[in-house]
Amino acid sequence: MPPLFRGKPIYIYLLLEFQSSVDKTMPLRFLRYILELSESYGKDKDTKSYPAVFPLLLYNGEDKWTANINPKELYAKTIPDKFIPSFEYYPIIINKIEKKTLLKIHNVVSAIFLLENASLKELHKAFDDLIILLKDSSPVEVDGFKIWLNSLLKDRNIDIDEEIIQQLDSPQEVLPMFAATLDRMEEEFTLRGIEKGIEKGIEKGLDKGKKEIAINLLKSNFGLENTSKMTGLTIEELKKLKID
């Protein structure tokens, strides 16, 4: 049963807009959505009033949110304000919400906010907190969270076995599975880093060896062209070598 106001049920439409980048036209977009919703609502109904719409922005970008929150700020001041569309949307800047605040909320939304901008290492550290946040969530909410988290990790090129994840029913089962995956990813990243370091070391060693050979050849009056053919270095590179 919805809440009552003056003996009548209250219905509020929540209009959610997710943004990862700043959009200066956001107040106009919200205005268009609200007008289209109201028009659609009243088209087939004999209504004297329209349901209230609460416009809510969820922003997870790195740049500061600088867009105006009221469409009237986008119009030239050539007529009185009362003739210009005016309302405000409510911005929630996810990366400004403190972790301790999220941990007090204990729901799926706070869990999503906690992970939204987390790095790979931060994701791993967050799993203990997530079990607390999700412990009172319904099975439907946990299923939704699994889908969202799976999508988040895929966007970051972290491979997850969807079939196994979908078989898990509780946060206590789901999160350790993700944690194990992240452990594997961290090991792979470490190995890749070591391999790249070795490759770079070999490349630098070969390059240094070529230059030493080139210097000796030039000292022996082999000439630039012959030395270039012997070492694979270009004539321009040979000219830059310091020959004592």
Long-range contacts (C-beta under 8 A, 24 or more apart in sequence): 11-51, 11-52, 12-51, 12-52, 12-53, 12-54, 13-37, 13-51, 13-52, 13-53, 13-54, 14-53, 14-54, 14-56, 15-53, 15-54, 15-55, 15-56, 16-56, 16-58, 17-55, 17-56, 17-57, 17-58, 17-89, 18-58, 18-60, 19-57, 19-58, 19-59, 19-60, 19-61, 20-59, 20-60, 20-61, 21-61, 21-63, 22-61, 22-63, 22-64, 22-65, 22-66, 22-67, 23-67, 24-66, 24-67, 24-68, 24-74, 25-67, 25-74, 26-57, 26-67, 26-68, 26-89, 27-67, 27-68, 27-69, 27-70, 27-71, 27-73, 27-74, 27-89, 28-71, 28-74, 30-55, 30-57, 30-71, 30-87, 30-89, 31-71, 31-85, 31-87, 34-87, 54-90, 55-87, 55-88, 55-89, 55-90, 56-89, 56-90, 56-92, 57-89, 57-90, 57-91, 57-92, 58-92, 58-94, 59-91, 59-92, 59-93, 59-94, 60-94, 60-95, 60-116, 60-117, 62-95, 62-117, 65-91, 65-93, 99-129, 102-133, 103-129, 103-132, 103-133, 105-133, 106-132, 106-133, 106-135, 106-136, 107-133, 107-134, 107-136, 107-137, 107-141, 108-133, 108-134, 108-137, 108-141, 108-142, 108-144, 108-145, 111-145, 112-145, 112-148, 115-149, 115-152, 116-152, 120-156, 120-158, 120-182, 120-185, 120-186, 120-189, 121-186, 123-178, 123-182, 124-179, 124-182, 124-183, 124-186, 127-175, 127-176, 127-178, 127-179, 130-171, 130-175, 131-171, 131-172, 131-175, 134-171, 135-171, 137-171, 139-169, 142-169, 142-170, 142-171, 142-174, 145-171, 145-174, 146-174, 149-174, 149-178, 153-178, 153-181, 158-182, 158-185, 211-241, 214-238, 214-241, 215-241, 215-242, 215-243, 218-243, 219-243
